[in-house]
């Protein structure tokens, strides 16, 4: 499996996503991916090694298992990173796998108000 609790990832699916996410305090970055996606695996590893001081948790959604959730968030390309603060959607994070660029993109989303989910 691409992500697991033992590796520090919260696993979410379309049945518990909207129930669990609002109960999580702080900053949660959700990676939408699938097991056969090499870029998804690369992002997972990179995120596991990156330690942004404001990021409390990383969550993973397998789009093969949760296609309805992927459709809800208009996810067409993998991997996709979505940012939530105190369970509220802040937007899609676009960044290369470079520490400075990633932290700048994350900080910009954190500075913005919550957004309406797609």
C-alpha positions as CSV (number, residue, x, y, z in Angstrom):
1,X,0.0,0.0,0.0
2,X,1.3,3.5,-0.8
3,X,0.5,5.0,2.6
4,X,0.0,3.6,6.0
5,X,-0.3,4.6,9.6
6,X,3.0,3.0,10.5
7,X,4.7,5.4,8.1
8,X,2.9,8.4,9.7
9,X,0.2,8.7,7.1
10,X,-3.5,9.0,8.0
11,X,-5.5,6.9,5.5
12,X,-8.8,8.4,4.4
13,X,-11.5,7.2,2.0
14,X,-14.7,8.5,0.5
15,X,-16.7,7.1,3.5
16,X,-14.8,8.7,6.3
17,X,-13.1,11.8,4.7
18,X,-15.9,14.3,5.5
19,X,-16.4,12.8,9.0
20,X,-12.8,12.6,10.1
21,X,-11.1,15.6,8.5
22,X,-13.3,18.3,10.3
23,X,-12.3,16.8,13.6
24,X,-8.5,17.2,13.0
25,X,-7.0,20.3,14.5
26,X,-4.2,22.1,12.7
27,X,-2.8,21.7,9.2
28,X,-3.4,18.5,7.2
29,X,-2.0,17.9,3.7
30,X,-3.9,15.3,1.7
31,X,-2.2,13.4,-1.1
32,X,-4.6,11.9,-3.6
33,X,-2.8,9.1,-5.5
34,X,-2.9,5.5,-6.4
35,X,-0.5,2.6,-5.7
36,X,0.7,2.2,-9.3
37,X,1.6,5.9,-9.7
38,X,5.4,6.4,-9.5
39,X,5.0,10.2,-9.0
40,X,2.6,9.5,-6.1
41,X,5.2,7.3,-4.5
42,X,7.9,9.9,-5.0
43,X,5.8,12.6,-3.5
44,X,4.9,10.4,-0.5
45,X,8.6,9.7,0.2
46,X,9.6,13.3,-0.3
47,X,6.8,14.5,2.0
48,X,7.7,12.0,4.6
49,X,11.3,13.4,4.7
50,X,10.2,17.1,4.5
51,X,9.5,18.7,7.9
52,X,7.5,21.9,7.5
53,X,7.1,23.3,11.0
54,X,3.4,24.1,10.6
55,X,2.3,20.8,8.9
56,X,0.7,18.6,11.6
57,X,-0.2,15.6,9.5
58,X,-0.1,14.0,6.1
59,X,-3.1,12.0,4.8
60,X,-3.5,9.8,1.8
61,X,-6.5,9.0,-0.4
62,X,-6.3,6.1,-2.9
63,X,-8.3,7.3,-5.8
64,X,-8.8,3.7,-7.1
65,X,-10.7,3.0,-3.8
66,X,-12.4,6.5,-3.6
67,X,-13.2,7.6,-7.1
68,X,-16.3,9.6,-5.9
69,X,-14.1,11.7,-3.6
70,X,-11.6,12.3,-6.4
71,X,-14.5,13.4,-8.7
72,X,-15.9,15.7,-5.9
73,X,-12.5,17.5,-5.7
74,X,-12.1,17.6,-9.6
75,X,-9.0,15.6,-9.4
76,X,-7.8,14.6,-12.9
77,X,-4.0,14.4,-12.4
78,X,-2.1,12.4,-9.9
79,X,-0.7,13.1,-7.5
80,X,-2.8,16.0,-6.2
81,X,-2.2,17.7,-2.9
82,X,-5.0,19.5,-1.0
83,X,-4.5,21.6,2.1
84,X,-6.9,21.7,5.0
85,X,-6.6,23.8,8.1
86,X,-8.8,22.8,11.1
87,X,-10.7,20.6,8.7
88,X,-11.5,23.5,6.3
89,X,-10.3,23.4,2.7
90,X,-7.7,26.0,1.7
91,X,-6.9,24.9,-1.8
92,X,-4.8,22.7,-4.0
93,X,-1.1,23.0,-3.5
94,X,1.0,23.3,-6.7
95,X,4.7,23.0,-6.3
96,X,7.8,21.1,-7.6
97,X,9.5,18.7,-5.2
98,X,11.9,21.4,-4.0
99,X,11.9,22.4,-0.4
100,X,12.0,26.2,-0.8
101,X,9.3,26.2,-3.5
102,X,7.1,23.7,-1.6
103,X,7.4,25.7,1.6
104,X,6.5,29.0,-0.2
105,X,3.5,27.4,-1.8
106,X,2.4,25.9,1.5
107,X,2.9,29.2,3.3
108,X,0.9,31.1,0.7
109,X,-2.1,28.7,1.0
110,X,-1.8,28.9,4.8
111,X,-2.0,32.7,4.6
112,X,-5.1,32.6,2.5
113,X,-8.6,32.3,3.9
114,X,-10.5,29.0,3.6
115,X,-11.8,28.4,0.1
116,X,-15.0,26.8,-1.1
117,X,-14.5,23.1,-2.0
118,X,-14.8,22.4,-5.7
